[in-house]
Amino acid sequence: MEFENREEQFLHEHLFRHFKENKVEIASAITKLFPFLMSLRDRAFISEQMFDHLQEACRNLVPVNAVVYTVLSELERTFSLSLLDELFSRTNLTAYPDL
């Protein structure tokens, strides 16, 4: 990923670190898969295969927050500002007030 300037790079690194350090808190705030997981799939942040795997995990009684933490850990690899926009979208903030 290329950055226009040092400030942009610093901001990206700061946001990434904050995201990484707060994955548990984010996962704890997301109490149900809809709309979180569906919006990630619909916007191609996760594959259809990963989506199916995560839904199967919930059907097998893996707690939602553990599934969400798994998703966030995977998304950490390809972290972007557009991910943060989606994560903290109006829809998600409405669905998950603790987010």
Phi and psi in degrees as GROMACS dihedral restraints (atoms count N, CA, C in turn):
[ dihedral_restraints ]
;  ai    aj    ak    al  type     phi  dphi    fc
    3     4     5     6     1   -98.9    20    10
    4     5     6     7     1   146.2    20    10
    6     7     8     9     1  -117.6    20    10
    7     8     9    10     1   146.7    20    10
    9    10    11    12     1   -65.2    20    10
   10    11    12    13     1   -39.1    20    10
   12    13    14    15     1  -155.8    20    10
   13    14    15    16     1   176.8    20    10
   15    16    17    18     1   -65.1    20    10
   16    17    18    19     1   -35.6    20    10
   18    19    20    21     1   -63.6    20    10
   19    20    21    22     1   -41.6    20    10
   21    22    23    24     1   -64.9    20    10
   22    23    24    25     1   -41.3    20    10
   24    25    26    27     1   -64.7    20    10
   25    26    27    28     1   -43.0    20    10
   27    28    29    30     1   -61.5    20    10
   28    29    30    31     1   -44.9    20    10
   30    31    32    33     1   -60.2    20    10
   31    32    33    34     1   -47.0    20    10
   33    34    35    36     1   -59.7    20    10
   34    35    36    37     1   -46.0    20    10
   36    37    38    39     1   -63.5    20    10
   37    38    39    40     1   -40.2    20    10
   39    40    41    42     1   -64.3    20    10
   40    41    42    43     1   -46.1    20    10
   42    43    44    45     1   -65.4    20    10
   43    44    45    46     1   -39.8    20    10
   45    46    47    48     1   -61.4    20    10
   46    47    48    49     1   -47.7    20    10
   48    49    50    51     1   -60.7    20    10
   49    50    51    52     1   -43.0    20    10
   51    52    53    54     1   -62.9    20    10
   52    53    54    55     1   -44.2    20    10
   54    55    56    57     1   -58.9    20    10
   55    56    57    58     1   -49.7    20    10
   57    58    59    60     1   -61.2    20    10
   58    59    60    61     1   -42.0    20    10
   60    61    62    63     1   -74.0    20    10
   61    62    63    64     1   -16.8    20    10
   63    64    65    66     1  -116.0    20    10
   64    65    66    67     1    18.6    20    10
   66    67    68    69     1   -60.5    20    10
   67    68    69    70     1   -39.1    20    10
   69    70    71    72     1   -63.3    20    10
   70    71    72    73     1   -44.8    20    10
   72    73    74    75     1   -64.8    20    10
   73    74    75    76     1   -41.1    20    10
   75    76    77    78     1   -63.7    20    10
   76    77    78    79     1   -47.9    20    10
   78    79    80    81     1   -61.7    20    10
   79    80    81    82     1   -36.7    20    10
   81    82    83    84     1   -67.5    20    10
   82    83    84    85     1   -28.4    20    10
   84    85    86    87     1   -78.1    20    10
   85    86    87    88     1   -21.9    20    10
   87    88    89    90     1   -93.7    20    10
   88    89    90    91     1   107.9    20    10
   90    91    92    93     1  -101.4    20    10
   91    92    93    94     1    -9.4    20    10
   93    94    95    96     1  -147.9    20    10
   94    95    96    97     1   155.7    20    10
   96    97    98    99     1   -73.8    20    10
   97    98    99   100     1   -31.2    20    10
   99   100   101   102     1   -93.9    20    10
  100   101   102   103     1   129.1    20    10
  102   103   104   105     1   -97.4    20    10
  103   104   105   106     1    -4.3    20    10
  105   106   107   108     1   -51.6    20    10
  106   107   108   109     1   -60.0    20    10
  108   109   110   111     1   -66.2    20    10
  109   110   111   112     1   -39.1    20    10
  111   112   113   114     1   -66.3    20    10
  112   113   114   115     1   -38.8    20    10
  114   115   116   117     1   -69.6    20    10
  115   116   117   118     1   -33.8    20    10
  117   118   119   120     1   -65.0    20    10
  118   119   120   121     1   -40.3    20    10
  120   121   122   123     1   -68.3    20    10
  121   122   123   124     1   -46.3    20    10
  123   124   125   126     1   -61.6    20    10
  124   125   126   127     1   -28.8    20    10
  126   127   128   129     1  -102.8    20    10
  127   128   129   130     1    14.3    20    10
  129   130   131   132     1    63.4    20    10
  130   131   132   133     1    27.7    20    10
  132   133   134   135     1   -77.6    20    10
  133   134   135   136     1   -29.6    20    10
  135   136   137   138     1  -128.6    20    10
  136   137   138   139     1   154.0    20    10
  138   139   140   141     1   -79.2    20    10
  139   140   141   142     1   164.4    20    10
  141   142   143   144     1   -61.7    20    10
  142   143   144   145     1   -37.6    20    10
  144   145   146   147     1   -63.6    20    10
  145   146   147   148     1   -44.6    20    10
  147   148   149   150     1   -65.7    20    10
  148   149   150   151     1   -41.5    20    10
  150   151   152   153     1   -55.1    20    10
  151   152   153   154     1   -49.5    20    10
  153   154   155   156     1   -62.5    20    10
  154   155   156   157     1   -41.9    20    10
  156   157   158   159     1   -61.3    20    10
  157   158   159   160     1   -43.0    20    10
  159   160   161   162     1   -68.8    20    10
  160   161   162   163     1   -39.3    20    10
  162   163   164   165     1   -65.4    20    10
  163   164   165   166     1   -38.8    20    10
  165   166   167   168     1   -63.2    20    10
  166   167   168   169     1   -39.2    20    10
  168   169   170   171     1   -58.9    20    10
  169   170   171   172     1   -43.1    20    10
  171   172   173   174     1   -66.7    20    10
  172   173   174   175     1   -39.0    20    10
  174   175   176   177     1   -63.1    20    10
  175   176   177   178     1   -27.9    20    10
  177   178   179   180     1   -89.1    20    10
  178   179   180   181     1    18.3    20    10
  180   181   182   183     1    70.0    20    10
  181   182   183   184     1    21.5    20    10
  183   184   185   186     1   -70.8    20    10
  184   185   186   187     1   130.0    20    10
  186   187   188   189     1   -57.3    20    10
  187   188   189   190     1   143.1    20    10
  189   190   191   192     1   -54.9    20    10
  190   191   192   193     1   -44.0    20    10
  192   193   194   195     1   -64.5    20    10
  193   194   195   196     1   -31.1    20    10
  195   196   197   198     1   -70.2    20    10
  196   197   198   199     1   -38.7    20    10
  198   199   200   201     1   -64.3    20    10
  199   200   201   202     1   -44.9    20    10
  201   202   203   204     1   -63.0    20    10
  202   203   204   205     1   -41.2    20    10
  204   205   206   207     1   -60.9    20    10
  205   206   207   208     1   -40.2    20    10
  207   208   209   210     1   -60.1    20    10
  208   209   210   211     1   -44.5    20    10
  210   211   212   213     1   -61.4    20    10
  211   212   213   214     1   -47.8    20    10
  213   214   215   216     1   -62.5    20    10
  214   215   216   217     1   -38.1    20    10
  216   217   218   219     1   -64.3    20    10
  217   218   219   220     1   -39.0    20    10
  219   220   221   222     1   -67.5    20    10
  220   221   222   223     1   -41.8    20    10
  222   223   224   225     1   -69.8    20    10
  223   224   225   226     1   -21.6    20    10
  225   226   227   228     1   -58.4    20    10
  226   227   228   229     1   -32.5    20    10
  228   229   230   231     1   -64.7    20    10
  229   230   231   232     1   -30.5    20    10
  231   232   233   234     1  -121.2    20    10
  232   233   234   235     1    33.3    20    10
  234   235   236   237     1   -49.6    20    10
  235   236   237   238     1   137.2    20    10
  237   238   239   240     1  -151.9    20    10
  238   239   240   241     1   162.7    20    10
  240   241   242   243     1   -66.2    20    10
  241   242   243   244     1   -30.7    20    10
  243   244   245   246     1   -66.5    20    10
  244   245   246   247     1   -30.0    20    10
  246   247   248   249     1   -63.9    20    10
  247   248   249   250     1   -45.1    20    10
  249   250   251   252     1   -62.1    20    10
  250   251   252   253     1   -39.6    20    10
  252   253   254   255     1   -58.3    20    10
  253   254   255   256     1   -42.2    20    10
  255   256   257   258     1   -71.8    20    10
  256   257   258   259     1   -45.3    20    10
  258   259   260   261     1   -58.3    20    10
  259   260   261   262     1   -41.5    20    10
  261   262   263   264     1  -105.5    20    10
  262   263   264   265     1    32.8    20    10
  264   265   266   267     1   -67.0    20    10
  265   266   267   268     1   162.2    20    10
  267   268   269   270     1   -56.9    20    10
  268   269   270   271     1   -40.5    20    10
  270   271   272   273     1   -60.6    20    10
  271   272   273   274     1   -47.5    20    10
  273   274   275   276     1   -69.4    20    10
  274   275   276   277     1   -39.0    20    10
  276   277   278   279     1   -65.1    20    10
  277   278   279   280     1   -32.3    20    10
  279   280   281   282     1   -72.2    20    10
  280   281   282   283     1   -43.4    20    10
  282   283   284   285     1   -71.1    20    10
  283   284   285   286     1   -30.7    20    10
  285   286   287   288     1  -128.5    20    10
  286   287   288   289     1    81.2    20    10
  288   289   290   291     1   -58.0    20    10
  289   290   291   292     1   -25.3    20    10
  291   292   293   294     1   -80.2    20    10
  292   293   294   295     1    -5.8    20    10
